[in-house]
Structure formats: C-alpha cells, structure tokens
Amino acid sequence: MAILTAIAREGFPFLLKRIDPKIKEEIEKLQLYIEQTAKQEKIRKKNFPNAIIVEDYKVIENDQRTED
C-alpha cells in the first residue's frame, strides 16, 4: 500500500528510483536543476520586469562579397 501511495504522489520517477540507483541520481539532479532554474527565473523577473527574452538567438555570418 505504501508503494502505491508513493507512486500516486511521485508518479513514474518513483518506479525508476526503485529500479536503478543511477537513474535515481539523474532524476534528483534533474529535479534540482528544475528548482534552480525556477528560482533564477523568479529572481530575474523580479529584478528585470521589462526584460526582453531572447530564446533562439543565432549568429549568422556576414556576407563576404567580392568587389569588382
């Protein structure tokens, strides 16, 4: 019964943690990363409310045109 409540509470990651300890570590790292990025996003929004978000920024090389 305790396993079923843990699965209901945590979902699929609980099963993976029980199967492989390396997967458990990776899941914990991912959860920590998600928490940290959420905190950073909250701080960024607080400090810079009017900031422009640039998600897909690509540097394109300048055209090299030859002179005649």
mmCIF file as Biopython writes it, N, C-alpha, C and O atoms, coordinates in Angstrom:
data_model
#
loop_
_atom_site.group_PDB
_atom_site.id
_atom_site.type_symbol
_atom_site.label_atom_id
_atom_site.label_alt_id
_atom_site.label_comp_id
_atom_site.label_asym_id
_atom_site.label_entity_id
_atom_site.label_seq_id
_atom_site.pdbx_PDB_ins_code
_atom_site.Cartn_x
_atom_site.Cartn_y
_atom_site.Cartn_z
_atom_site.occupancy
_atom_site.B_iso_or_equiv
_atom_site.auth_seq_id
_atom_site.auth_asym_id
_atom_site.pdbx_PDB_model_num
ATOM 1   N N  . MET A ? 1  ? 0.824  -1.196 0.000   1.0 0.0 1  A 1 
ATOM 2   C CA . MET A ? 1  ? 0.000  0.000  0.000   1.0 0.0 1  A 1 
ATOM 3   C C  . MET A ? 1  ? 0.871  1.265  0.000   1.0 0.0 1  A 1 
ATOM 4   O O  . MET A ? 1  ? 0.544  2.257  -0.651  1.0 0.0 1  A 1 
ATOM 5   N N  . ALA A ? 2  ? 1.972  1.210  0.734   1.0 0.0 2  A 1 
ATOM 6   C CA . ALA A ? 2  ? 2.859  2.373  0.793   1.0 0.0 2  A 1 
ATOM 7   C C  . ALA A ? 2  ? 3.473  2.654  -0.571  1.0 0.0 2  A 1 
ATOM 8   O O  . ALA A ? 2  ? 3.676  3.811  -0.938  1.0 0.0 2  A 1 
ATOM 9   N N  . ILE A ? 3  ? 3.769  1.596  -1.321  1.0 0.0 3  A 1 
ATOM 10  C CA . ILE A ? 3  ? 4.340  1.777  -2.654  1.0 0.0 3  A 1 
ATOM 11  C C  . ILE A ? 3  ? 3.325  2.442  -3.571  1.0 0.0 3  A 1 
ATOM 12  O O  . ILE A ? 3  ? 3.681  3.318  -4.359  1.0 0.0 3  A 1 
ATOM 13  N N  . LEU A ? 4  ? 2.072  2.038  -3.477  1.0 0.0 4  A 1 
ATOM 14  C CA . LEU A ? 4  ? 1.036  2.634  -4.324  1.0 0.0 4  A 1 
ATOM 15  C C  . LEU A ? 4  ? 0.837  4.106  -4.007  1.0 0.0 4  A 1 
ATOM 16  O O  . LEU A ? 4  ? 0.646  4.911  -4.920  1.0 0.0 4  A 1 
ATOM 17  N N  . THR A ? 5  ? 0.877  4.476  -2.728  1.0 0.0 5  A 1 
ATOM 18  C CA . THR A ? 5  ? 0.726  5.890  -2.380  1.0 0.0 5  A 1 
ATOM 19  C C  . THR A ? 5  ? 1.930  6.690  -2.852  1.0 0.0 5  A 1 
ATOM 20  O O  . THR A ? 5  ? 1.783  7.835  -3.278  1.0 0.0 5  A 1 
ATOM 21  N N  . ALA A ? 6  ? 3.126  6.095  -2.782  1.0 0.0 6  A 1 
ATOM 22  C CA . ALA A ? 6  ? 4.327  6.791  -3.267  1.0 0.0 6  A 1 
ATOM 23  C C  . ALA A ? 6  ? 4.256  6.988  -4.773  1.0 0.0 6  A 1 
ATOM 24  O O  . ALA A ? 6  ? 4.631  8.044  -5.281  1.0 0.0 6  A 1 
ATOM 25  N N  . ILE A ? 7  ? 3.774  5.971  -5.494  1.0 0.0 7  A 1 
ATOM 26  C CA . ILE A ? 7  ? 3.633  6.103  -6.948  1.0 0.0 7  A 1 
ATOM 27  C C  . ILE A ? 7  ? 2.596  7.163  -7.275  1.0 0.0 7  A 1 
ATOM 28  O O  . ILE A ? 7  ? 2.788  7.955  -8.197  1.0 0.0 7  A 1 
ATOM 29  N N  . ALA A ? 8  ? 1.501  7.185  -6.529  1.0 0.0 8  A 1 
ATOM 30  C CA . ALA A ? 8  ? 0.462  8.188  -6.764  1.0 0.0 8  A 1 
ATOM 31  C C  . ALA A ? 8  ? 0.973  9.588  -6.467  1.0 0.0 8  A 1 
ATOM 32  O O  . ALA A ? 8  ? 0.593  10.550 -7.136  1.0 0.0 8  A 1 
ATOM 33  N N  . ARG A ? 9  ? 1.838  9.702  -5.461  1.0 0.0 9  A 1 
ATOM 34  C CA . ARG A ? 9  ? 2.356  11.014 -5.083  1.0 0.0 9  A 1 
ATOM 35  C C  . ARG A ? 9  ? 3.461  11.472 -6.026  1.0 0.0 9  A 1 
ATOM 36  O O  . ARG A ? 9  ? 3.432  12.606 -6.504  1.0 0.0 9  A 1 
ATOM 37  N N  . GLU A ? 10 ? 4.426  10.612 -6.300  1.0 0.0 10 A 1 
ATOM 38  C CA . GLU A ? 10 ? 5.588  10.996 -7.092  1.0 0.0 10 A 1 
ATOM 39  C C  . GLU A ? 10 ? 5.474  10.631 -8.558  1.0 0.0 10 A 1 
ATOM 40  O O  . GLU A ? 10 ? 6.149  11.227 -9.397  1.0 0.0 10 A 1 
ATOM 41  N N  . GLY A ? 11 ? 4.641  9.671  -8.877  1.0 0.0 11 A 1 
ATOM 42  C CA . GLY A ? 11 ? 4.478  9.276  -10.267 1.0 0.0 11 A 1 
ATOM 43  C C  . GLY A ? 11 ? 5.549  8.299  -10.716 1.0 0.0 11 A 1 
ATOM 44  O O  . GLY A ? 11 ? 6.114  7.563  -9.908  1.0 0.0 11 A 1 
ATOM 45  N N  . PHE A ? 12 ? 5.821  8.299  -12.012 1.0 0.0 12 A 1 
ATOM 46  C CA . PHE A ? 12 ? 6.731  7.342  -12.636 1.0 0.0 12 A 1 
ATOM 47  C C  . PHE A ? 12 ? 8.163  7.407  -12.108 1.0 0.0 12 A 1 
ATOM 48  O O  . PHE A ? 12 ? 8.805  6.360  -12.025 1.0 0.0 12 A 1 
ATOM 49  N N  . PRO A ? 13 ? 8.706  8.590  -11.743 1.0 0.0 13 A 1 
ATOM 50  C CA . PRO A ? 13 ? 10.084 8.611  -11.230 1.0 0.0 13 A 1 
ATOM 51  C C  . PRO A ? 13 ? 10.300 7.699  -10.020 1.0 0.0 13 A 1 
ATOM 52  O O  . PRO A ? 13 ? 11.406 7.200  -9.812  1.0 0.0 13 A 1 
ATOM 53  N N  . PHE A ? 14 ? 9.258  7.479  -9.227  1.0 0.0 14 A 1 
ATOM 54  C CA . PHE A ? 14 ? 9.399  6.585  -8.070  1.0 0.0 14 A 1 
ATOM 55  C C  . PHE A ? 14 ? 9.787  5.184  -8.516  1.0 0.0 14 A 1 
ATOM 56  O O  . PHE A ? 14 ? 10.655 4.555  -7.911  1.0 0.0 14 A 1 
ATOM 57  N N  . LEU A ? 15 ? 9.146  4.694  -9.571  1.0 0.0 15 A 1 
ATOM 58  C CA . LEU A ? 15 ? 9.466  3.359  -10.083 1.0 0.0 15 A 1 
ATOM 59  C C  . LEU A ? 15 ? 10.903 3.292  -10.584 1.0 0.0 15 A 1 
ATOM 60  O O  . LEU A ? 15 ? 11.605 2.310  -10.339 1.0 0.0 15 A 1 
ATOM 61  N N  . LEU A ? 16 ? 11.339 4.334  -11.283 1.0 0.0 16 A 1 
ATOM 62  C CA . LEU A ? 16 ? 12.709 4.346  -11.800 1.0 0.0 16 A 1 
ATOM 63  C C  . LEU A ? 16 ? 13.733 4.379  -10.667 1.0 0.0 16 A 1 
ATOM 64  O O  . LEU A ? 16 ? 14.793 3.761  -10.763 1.0 0.0 16 A 1 
ATOM 65  N N  . LYS A ? 17 ? 13.414 5.099  -9.602  1.0 0.0 17 A 1 
ATOM 66  C CA . LYS A ? 17 ? 14.320 5.142  -8.453  1.0 0.0 17 A 1 
ATOM 67  C C  . LYS A ? 17 ? 14.469 3.761  -7.826  1.0 0.0 17 A 1 
ATOM 68  O O  . LYS A ? 17 ? 15.551 3.398  -7.366  1.0 0.0 17 A 1 
ATOM 69  N N  . ARG A ? 18 ? 13.401 3.005  -7.809  1.0 0.0 18 A 1 
ATOM 70  C CA . ARG A ? 18 ? 13.442 1.664  -7.218  1.0 0.0 18 A 1 
ATOM 71  C C  . ARG A ? 18 ? 14.218 0.691  -8.101  1.0 0.0 18 A 1 
ATOM 72  O O  . ARG A ? 18 ? 14.791 -0.276 -7.599  1.0 0.0 18 A 1 
ATOM 73  N N  . ILE A ? 19 ? 14.240 0.936  -9.405  1.0 0.0 19 A 1 
ATOM 74  C CA . ILE A ? 19 ? 14.874 0.006  -10.331 1.0 0.0 19 A 1 
ATOM 75  C C  . ILE A ? 19 ? 16.390 0.198  -10.376 1.0 0.0 19 A 1 
ATOM 76  O O  . ILE A ? 19 ? 17.134 -0.774 -10.243 1.0 0.0 19 A 1 
ATOM 77  N N  . ASP A ? 20 ? 16.856 1.426  -10.560 1.0 0.0 20 A 1 
ATOM 78  C CA . ASP A ? 20 ? 18.278 1.667  -10.793 1.0 0.0 20 A 1 
ATOM 79  C C  . ASP A ? 20 ? 18.756 2.878  -9.988  1.0 0.0 20 A 1 
ATOM 80  O O  . ASP A ? 20 ? 18.182 3.958  -10.127 1.0 0.0 20 A 1 
ATOM 81  N N  . PRO A ? 21 ? 19.785 2.733  -9.153  1.0 0.0 21 A 1 
ATOM 82  C CA . PRO A ? 21 ? 20.272 3.867  -8.363  1.0 0.0 21 A 1 
ATOM 83  C C  . PRO A ? 21 ? 20.864 4.993  -9.212  1.0 0.0 21 A 1 
ATOM 84  O O  . PRO A ? 21 ? 20.794 6.157  -8.818  1.0 0.0 21 A 1 
ATOM 85  N N  . LYS A ? 22 ? 21.447 4.667  -10.372 1.0 0.0 22 A 1 
ATOM 86  C CA . LYS A ? 22 ? 22.000 5.715  -11.236 1.0 0.0 22 A 1 
ATOM 87  C C  . LYS A ? 22 ? 20.882 6.586  -11.793 1.0 0.0 22 A 1 
ATOM 88  O O  . LYS A ? 22 ? 21.024 7.804  -11.906 1.0 0.0 22 A 1 
ATOM 89  N N  . ILE A ? 23 ? 19.773 5.946  -12.138 1.0 0.0 23 A 1 
ATOM 90  C CA . ILE A ? 23 ? 18.632 6.718  -12.629 1.0 0.0 23 A 1 
ATOM 91  C C  . ILE A ? 23 ? 18.097 7.603  -11.509 1.0 0.0 23 A 1 
ATOM 92  O O  . ILE A ? 23 ? 17.656 8.725  -11.754 1.0 0.0 23 A 1 
ATOM 93  N N  . LYS A ? 24 ? 18.137 7.098  -10.289 1.0 0.0 24 A 1 
ATOM 94  C CA . LYS A ? 24 ? 17.705 7.887  -9.135  1.0 0.0 24 A 1 
ATOM 95  C C  . LYS A ? 24 ? 18.538 9.163  -9.027  1.0 0.0 24 A 1 
ATOM 96  O O  . LYS A ? 24 ? 17.994 10.247 -8.818  1.0 0.0 24 A 1 
ATOM 97  N N  . GLU A ? 25 ? 19.854 9.033  -9.169  1.0 0.0 25 A 1 
ATOM 98  C CA . GLU A ? 25 ? 20.735 10.199 -9.100  1.0 0.0 25 A 1 
ATOM 99  C C  . GLU A ? 25 ? 20.430 11.185 -10.221 1.0 0.0 25 A 1 
ATOM 100 O O  . GLU A ? 25 ? 20.397 12.394 -9.994  1.0 0.0 25 A 1 
ATOM 101 N N  . GLU A ? 26 ? 20.208 10.675 -11.427 1.0 0.0 26 A 1 
ATOM 102 C CA . GLU A ? 26 ? 19.909 11.545 -12.564 1.0 0.0 26 A 1 
ATOM 103 C C  . GLU A ? 26 ? 18.586 12.280 -12.359 1.0 0.0 26 A 1 
ATOM 104 O O  . GLU A ? 26 ? 18.472 13.461 -12.687 1.0 0.0 26 A 1 
ATOM 105 N N  . ILE A ? 27 ? 17.594 11.589 -11.822 1.0 0.0 27 A 1 
ATOM 106 C CA . ILE A ? 27 ? 16.298 12.221 -11.565 1.0 0.0 27 A 1 
ATOM 107 C C  . ILE A ? 27 ? 16.449 13.309 -10.511 1.0 0.0 27 A 1 
ATOM 108 O O  . ILE A ? 27 ? 15.869 14.387 -10.643 1.0 0.0 27 A 1 
ATOM 109 N N  . GLU A ? 28 ? 17.227 13.035 -9.463  1.0 0.0 28 A 1 
ATOM 110 C CA . GLU A ? 28 ? 17.444 14.040 -8.425  1.0 0.0 28 A 1 
ATOM 111 C C  . GLU A ? 28 ? 18.181 15.254 -8.977  1.0 0.0 28 A 1 
ATOM 112 O O  . GLU A ? 28 ? 17.863 16.387 -8.615  1.0 0.0 28 A 1 
ATOM 113 N N  . LYS A ? 29 ? 19.167 15.029 -9.852  1.0 0.0 29 A 1 
ATOM 114 C CA . LYS A ? 29 ? 19.879 16.143 -10.485 1.0 0.0 29 A 1 
ATOM 115 C C  . LYS A ? 29 ? 18.931 16.972 -11.341 1.0 0.0 29 A 1 
ATOM 116 O O  . LYS A ? 29 ? 18.976 18.202 -11.317 1.0 0.0 29 A 1 
ATOM 117 N N  . LEU A ? 30 ? 18.073 16.291 -12.096 1.0 0.0 30 A 1 
ATOM 118 C CA . LEU A ? 30 ? 17.115 16.989 -12.947 1.0 0.0 30 A 1 
ATOM 119 C C  . LEU A ? 30 ? 16.131 17.797 -12.111 1.0 0.0 30 A 1 
ATOM 120 O O  . LEU A ? 30 ? 15.818 18.937 -12.454 1.0 0.0 30 A 1 
ATOM 121 N N  . GLN A ? 31 ? 15.641 17.221 -11.023 1.0 0.0 31 A 1 
ATOM 122 C CA . GLN A ? 31 ? 14.713 17.941 -10.157 1.0 0.0 31 A 1 
ATOM 123 C C  . GLN A ? 31 ? 15.385 19.149 -9.525  1.0 0.0 31 A 1 
ATOM 124 O O  . GLN A ? 31 ? 14.766 20.206 -9.409  1.0 0.0 31 A 1 
ATOM 125 N N  . LEU A ? 32 ? 16.642 19.013 -9.115  1.0 0.0 32 A 1 
ATOM 126 C CA . LEU A ? 32 ? 17.387 20.130 -8.548  1.0 0.0 32 A 1 
ATOM 127 C C  . LEU A ? 32 ? 17.588 21.220 -9.595  1.0 0.0 32 A 1 
ATOM 128 O O  . LEU A ? 32 ? 17.446 22.405 -9.294  1.0 0.0 32 A 1 
ATOM 129 N N  . TYR A ? 33 ? 17.920 20.823 -10.825 1.0 0.0 33 A 1 
ATOM 130 C CA . TYR A ? 33 ? 18.100 21.781 -11.912 1.0 0.0 33 A 1 
ATOM 131 C C  . TYR A ? 33 ? 16.805 22.546 -12.181 1.0 0.0 33 A 1 
ATOM 132 O O  . TYR A ? 33 ? 16.829 23.761 -12.376 1.0 0.0 33 A 1 
ATOM 133 N N  . ILE A ? 34 ? 15.677 21.838 -12.191 1.0 0.0 34 A 1 
ATOM 134 C CA . ILE A ? 34 ? 14.389 22.485 -12.435 1.0 0.0 34 A 1 
ATOM 135 C C  . ILE A ? 34 ? 14.080 23.488 -11.329 1.0 0.0 34 A 1 
ATOM 136 O O  . ILE A ? 34 ? 13.599 24.588 -11.605 1.0 0.0 34 A 1 
ATOM 137 N N  . GLU A ? 35 ? 14.353 23.116 -10.075 1.0 0.0 35 A 1 
ATOM 138 C CA . GLU A ? 35 ? 14.127 24.031 -8.955  1.0 0.0 35 A 1 
ATOM 139 C C  . GLU A ? 35 ? 15.023 25.259 -9.065  1.0 0.0 35 A 1 
ATOM 140 O O  . GLU A ? 35 ? 14.566 26.380 -8.845  1.0 0.0 35 A 1 
ATOM 141 N N  . GLN A ? 36 ? 16.297 25.056 -9.406  1.0 0.0 36 A 1 
ATOM 142 C CA . GLN A ? 36 ? 17.232 26.175 -9.508  1.0 0.0 36 A 1 
ATOM 143 C C  . GLN A ? 36 ? 16.849 27.124 -10.634 1.0 0.0 36 A 1 
ATOM 144 O O  . GLN A ? 36 ? 16.907 28.341 -10.461 1.0 0.0 36 A 1 
ATOM 145 N N  . THR A ? 37 ? 16.458 26.582 -11.785 1.0 0.0 37 A 1 
ATOM 146 C CA . THR A ? 37 ? 16.068 27.454 -12.892 1.0 0.0 37 A 1 
ATOM 147 C C  . THR A ? 37 ? 14.791 28.209 -12.564 1.0 0.0 37 A 1 
ATOM 148 O O  . THR A ? 37 ? 14.629 29.355 -12.983 1.0 0.0 37 A 1 
ATOM 149 N N  . ALA A ? 38 ? 13.883 27.590 -11.826 1.0 0.0 38 A 1 
ATOM 150 C CA . ALA A ? 38 ? 12.661 28.287 -11.420 1.0 0.0 38 A 1 
ATOM 151 C C  . ALA A ? 38 ? 12.999 29.446 -10.483 1.0 0.0 38 A 1 
ATOM 152 O O  . ALA A ? 38 ? 12.429 30.530 -10.605 1.0 0.0 38 A 1 
ATOM 153 N N  . LYS A ? 39 ? 13.929 29.219 -9.545  1.0 0.0 39 A 1 
ATOM 154 C CA . LYS A ? 39 ? 14.351 30.293 -8.640  1.0 0.0 39 A 1 
ATOM 155 C C  . LYS A ? 39 ? 15.031 31.418 -9.415  1.0 0.0 39 A 1 
ATOM 156 O O  . LYS A ? 39 ? 14.767 32.594 -9.167  1.0 0.0 39 A 1 
ATOM 157 N N  . GLN A ? 40 ? 15.913 31.053 -10.359 1.0 0.0 40 A 1 
ATOM 158 C CA . GLN A ? 40 ? 16.604 32.065 -11.155 1.0 0.0 40 A 1 
ATOM 159 C C  . GLN A ? 40 ? 15.617 32.872 -11.987 1.0 0.0 40 A 1 
ATOM 160 O O  . GLN A ? 40 ? 15.761 34.087 -12.117 1.0 0.0 40 A 1 
ATOM 161 N N  . GLU A ? 41 ? 14.618 32.205 -12.548 1.0 0.0 41 A 1 
ATOM 162 C CA . GLU A ? 41 ? 13.610 32.890 -13.356 1.0 0.0 41 A 1 
ATOM 163 C C  . GLU A ? 41 ? 12.805 33.858 -12.493 1.0 0.0 41 A 1 
ATOM 164 O O  . GLU A ? 41 ? 12.489 34.966 -12.928 1.0 0.0 41 A 1 
ATOM 165 N N  . LYS A ? 42 ? 12.475 33.444 -11.281 1.0 0.0 42 A 1 
ATOM 166 C CA . LYS A ? 42 ? 11.725 34.304 -10.366 1.0 0.0 42 A 1 
ATOM 167 C C  . LYS A ? 42 ? 12.540 35.547 -10.007 1.0 0.0 42 A 1 
ATOM 168 O O  . LYS A ? 42 ? 12.014 36.660 -9.989  1.0 0.0 42 A 1 
ATOM 169 N N  . ILE A ? 43 ? 13.834 35.347 -9.720  1.0 0.0 43 A 1 
ATOM 170 C CA . ILE A ? 43 ? 14.710 36.476 -9.386  1.0 0.0 43 A 1 
ATOM 171 C C  . ILE A ? 43 ? 14.872 37.392 -10.590 1.0 0.0 43 A 1 
ATOM 172 O O  . ILE A ? 43 ? 14.853 38.615 -10.450 1.0 0.0 43 A 1 
ATOM 173 N N  . ARG A ? 44 ? 15.034 36.802 -11.784 1.0 0.0 44 A 1 
ATOM 174 C CA . ARG A ? 44 ? 15.200 37.604 -12.993 1.0 0.0 44 A 1 
ATOM 175 C C  . ARG A ? 44 ? 13.961 38.449 -13.253 1.0 0.0 44 A 1 
ATOM 176 O O  . ARG A ? 44 ? 14.074 39.626 -13.599 1.0 0.0 44 A 1 
ATOM 177 N N  . LYS A ? 45 ? 12.791 37.868 -13.093 1.0 0.0 45 A 1 
ATOM 178 C CA . LYS A ? 45 ? 11.551 38.616 -13.320 1.0 0.0 45 A 1 
ATOM 179 C C  . LYS A ? 45 ? 11.388 39.729 -12.294 1.0 0.0 45 A 1 
ATOM 180 O O  . LYS A ? 45 ? 10.850 40.792 -12.604 1.0 0.0 45 A 1 
ATOM 181 N N  . LYS A ? 46 ? 11.855 39.482 -11.065 1.0 0.0 46 A 1 
ATOM 182 C CA . LYS A ? 46 ? 11.749 40.496 -10.022 1.0 0.0 46 A 1 
ATOM 183 C C  . LYS A ? 46 ? 12.702 41.658 -10.297 1.0 0.0 46 A 1 
ATOM 184 O O  . LYS A ? 46 ? 12.323 42.821 -10.160 1.0 0.0 46 A 1 
ATOM 185 N N  . ASN A ? 47 ? 13.944 41.342 -10.686 1.0 0.0 47 A 1 
ATOM 186 C CA . ASN A ? 47 ? 14.951 42.380 -10.900 1.0 0.0 47 A 1 
ATOM 187 C C  . ASN A ? 47 ? 14.800 43.090 -12.241 1.0 0.0 47 A 1 
ATOM 188 O O  . ASN A ? 47 ? 15.084 44.283 -12.346 1.0 0.0 47 A 1 
ATOM 189 N N  . PHE A ? 48 ? 14.357 42.369 -13.263 1.0 0.0 48 A 1 
ATOM 190 C CA . PHE A ? 48 ? 14.240 42.929 -14.605 1.0 0.0 48 A 1 
ATOM 191 C C  . PHE A ? 48 ? 12.846 42.649 -15.170 1.0 0.0 48 A 1 
ATOM 192 O O  . PHE A ? 48 ? 12.699 41.785 -16.035 1.0 0.0 48 A 1 
ATOM 193 N N  . PRO A ? 49 ? 11.829 43.360 -14.698 1.0 0.0 49 A 1 
ATOM 194 C CA . PRO A ? 49 ? 10.457 43.048 -15.142 1.0 0.0 49 A 1 
ATOM 195 C C  . PRO A ? 49 ? 10.201 43.364 -16.612 1.0 0.0 49 A 1 
ATOM 196 O O  . PRO A ? 49 ? 9.318  42.760 -17.222 1.0 0.0 49 A 1 
ATOM 197 N N  . ASN A ? 50 ? 10.950 44.293 -17.193 1.0 0.0 50 A 1 
ATOM 198 C CA . ASN A ? 50 ? 10.708 44.692 -18.579 1.0 0.0 50 A 1 
ATOM 199 C C  . ASN A ? 50 ? 11.733 44.103 -19.542 1.0 0.0 50 A 1 
ATOM 200 O O  . ASN A ? 50 ? 11.882 44.591 -20.662 1.0 0.0 50 A 1 
ATOM 201 N N  . ALA A ? 51 ? 12.433 43.068 -19.121 1.0 0.0 51 A 1 
ATOM 202 C CA . ALA A ? 51 ? 13.483 42.475 -19.951 1.0 0.0 51 A 1 
ATOM 203 C C  . ALA A ? 51 ? 12.889 41.733 -21.143 1.0 0.0 51 A 1 
ATOM 204 O O  . ALA A ? 51 ? 11.801 41.162 -21.068 1.0 0.0 51 A 1 
ATOM 205 N N  . ILE A ? 52 ? 13.631 41.757 -22.236 1.0 0.0 52 A 1 
ATOM 206 C CA . ILE A ? 52 ? 13.232 41.027 -23.439 1.0 0.0 52 A 1 
ATOM 207 C C  . ILE A ? 52 ? 13.873 39.646 -23.376 1.0 0.0 52 A 1 
ATOM 208 O O  . ILE A ? 52 ? 15.080 39.526 -23.163 1.0 0.0 52 A 1 
ATOM 209 N N  . ILE A ? 53 ? 13.075 38.618 -23.560 1.0 0.0 53 A 1 
ATOM 210 C CA . ILE A ? 53 ? 13.579 37.249 -23.509 1.0 0.0 53 A 1 
ATOM 211 C C  . ILE A ? 53 ? 14.035 36.840 -24.901 1.0 0.0 53 A 1 
ATOM 212 O O  . ILE A ? 53 ? 13.260 36.871 -25.857 1.0 0.0 53 A 1 
ATOM 213 N N  . VAL A ? 54 ? 15.306 36.456 -25.004 1.0 0.0 54 A 1 
ATOM 214 C CA . VAL A ? 54 ? 15.858 36.007 -26.274 1.0 0.0 54 A 1 
ATOM 215 C C  . VAL A ? 54 ? 16.156 34.517 -26.128 1.0 0.0 54 A 1 
ATOM 216 O O  . VAL A ? 54 ? 17.156 34.134 -25.519 1.0 0.0 54 A 1 
ATOM 217 N N  . GLU A ? 55 ? 15.288 33.684 -26.687 1.0 0.0 55 A 1 
ATOM 218 C CA . GLU A ? 55 ? 15.462 32.237 -26.531 1.0 0.0 55 A 1 
ATOM 219 C C  . GLU A ? 55 ? 16.267 31.631 -27.674 1.0 0.0 55 A 1 
ATOM 220 O O  . GLU A ? 55 ? 17.214 30.880 -27.441 1.0 0.0 55 A 1 
ATOM 221 N N  . ASP A ? 56 ? 15.898 31.952 -28.885 1.0 0.0 56 A 1 
ATOM 222 C CA . ASP A ? 56 ? 16.555 31.343 -30.046 1.0 0.0 56 A 1 
ATOM 223 C C  . ASP A ? 56 ? 17.397 32.390 -30.755 1.0 0.0 56 A 1 
ATOM 224 O O  . ASP A ? 56 ? 17.000 32.926 -31.790 1.0 0.0 56 A 1 
ATOM 225 N N  . TYR A ? 57 ? 18.559 32.675 -30.191 1.0 0.0 57 A 1 
ATOM 226 C CA . TYR A ? 57 ? 19.450 33.667 -30.768 1.0 0.0 57 A 1 
ATOM 227 C C  . TYR A ? 57 ? 20.518 32.941 -31.555 1.0 0.0 57 A 1 
ATOM 228 O O  . TYR A ? 57 ? 21.228 32.092 -31.015 1.0 0.0 57 A 1 
ATOM 229 N N  . LYS A ? 58 ? 20.633 33.269 -32.818 1.0 0.0 58 A 1 
ATOM 230 C CA . LYS A ? 58 ? 21.628 32.626 -33.670 1.0 0.0 58 A 1 
ATOM 231 C C  . LYS A ? 58 ? 22.505 33.691 -34.314 1.0 0.0 58 A 1 
ATOM 232 O O  . LYS A ? 58 ? 22.020 34.735 -34.752 1.0 0.0 58 A 1 
ATOM 233 N N  . VAL A ? 59 ? 23.787 33.414 -34.364 1.0 0.0 59 A 1 
ATOM 234 C CA . VAL A ? 59 ? 24.723 34.317 -35.014 1.0 0.0 59 A 1 
ATOM 235 C C  . VAL A ? 59 ? 24.872 33.861 -36.456 1.0 0.0 59 A 1 
ATOM 236 O O  . VAL A ? 59 ? 25.213 32.710 -36.728 1.0 0.0 59 A 1 
ATOM 237 N N  . ILE A ? 60 ? 24.615 34.773 -37.363 1.0 0.0 60 A 1 
ATOM 238 C CA . ILE A ? 60 ? 24.729 34.472 -38.790 1.0 0.0 60 A 1 
ATOM 239 C C  . ILE A ? 60 ? 25.945 35.224 -39.315 1.0 0.0 60 A 1 
ATOM 240 O O  . ILE A ? 60 ? 26.130 36.406 -39.027 1.0 0.0 60 A 1 
ATOM 241 N N  . GLU A ? 61 ? 26.762 34.534 -40.078 1.0 0.0 61 A 1 
ATOM 242 C CA . GLU A ? 61 ? 27.971 35.154 -40.609 1.0 0.0 61 A 1 
ATOM 243 C C  . GLU A ? 61 ? 27.603 36.242 -41.613 1.0 0.0 61 A 1 
ATOM 244 O O  . GLU A ? 61 ? 26.601 36.148 -42.322 1.0 0.0 61 A 1 
ATOM 245 N N  . ASN A ? 62 ? 28.436 37.269 -41.652 1.0 0.0 62 A 1 
ATOM 246 C CA . ASN A ? 62 ? 28.219 38.342 -42.623 1.0 0.0 62 A 1 
ATOM 247 C C  . ASN A ? 62 ? 28.525 37.836 -44.025 1.0 0.0 62 A 1 
ATOM 248 O O  . ASN A ? 62 ? 29.379 36.970 -44.218 1.0 0.0 62 A 1 
ATOM 249 N N  . ASP A ? 63 ? 27.821 38.386 -44.986 1.0 0.0 63 A 1 
ATOM 250 C CA . ASP A ? 63 ? 28.081 38.003 -46.380 1.0 0.0 63 A 1 
ATOM 251 C C  . ASP A ? 63 ? 29.438 38.545 -46.801 1.0 0.0 63 A 1 
ATOM 252 O O  . ASP A ? 63 ? 29.727 39.725 -46.607 1.0 0.0 63 A 1 
ATOM 253 N N  . GLN A ? 64 ? 30.258 37.698 -47.366 1.0 0.0 64 A 1 
ATOM 254 C CA . GLN A ? 64 ? 31.559 38.114 -47.876 1.0 0.0 64 A 1 
ATOM 255 C C  . GLN A ? 64 ? 31.413 38.368 -49.375 1.0 0.0 64 A 1 
ATOM 256 O O  . GLN A ? 64 ? 31.495 37.441 -50.181 1.0 0.0 64 A 1 
ATOM 257 N N  . ARG A ? 65 ? 31.200 39.611 -49.733 1.0 0.0 65 A 1 
ATOM 258 C CA . ARG A ? 65 ? 31.002 39.946 -51.140 1.0 0.0 65 A 1 
ATOM 259 C C  . ARG A ? 65 ? 32.313 40.461 -51.721 1.0 0.0 65 A 1 
ATOM 260 O O  . ARG A ? 65 ? 33.020 41.253 -51.097 1.0 0.0 65 A 1 
ATOM 261 N N  . THR A ? 66 ? 32.615 40.006 -52.901 1.0 0.0 66 A 1 
ATOM 262 C CA . THR A ? 66 ? 33.843 40.448 -53.558 1.0 0.0 66 A 1 
ATOM 263 C C  . THR A ? 66 ? 33.564 41.721 -54.344 1.0 0.0 66 A 1 
ATOM 264 O O  . THR A ? 66 ? 32.483 41.903 -54.903 1.0 0.0 66 A 1 
ATOM 265 N N  . GLU A ? 67 ? 34.554 42.591 -54.374 1.0 0.0 67 A 1 
ATOM 266 C CA . GLU A ? 67 ? 34.407 43.836 -55.129 1.0 0.0 67 A 1 
ATOM 267 C C  . GLU A ? 67 ? 34.944 43.629 -56.531 1.0 0.0 67 A 1 
ATOM 268 O O  . GLU A ? 67 ? 35.984 42.999 -56.719 1.0 0.0 67 A 1 
ATOM 269 N N  . ASP A ? 68 ? 34.231 44.163 -57.517 1.0 0.0 68 A 1 
ATOM 270 C CA . ASP A ? 68 ? 34.669 44.046 -58.919 1.0 0.0 68 A 1 
ATOM 271 C C  . ASP A ? 68 ? 35.568 45.185 -59.303 1.0 0.0 68 A 1 
ATOM 272 O O  . ASP A ? 68 ? 36.030 45.249 -60.442 1.0 0.0 68 A 1 
#
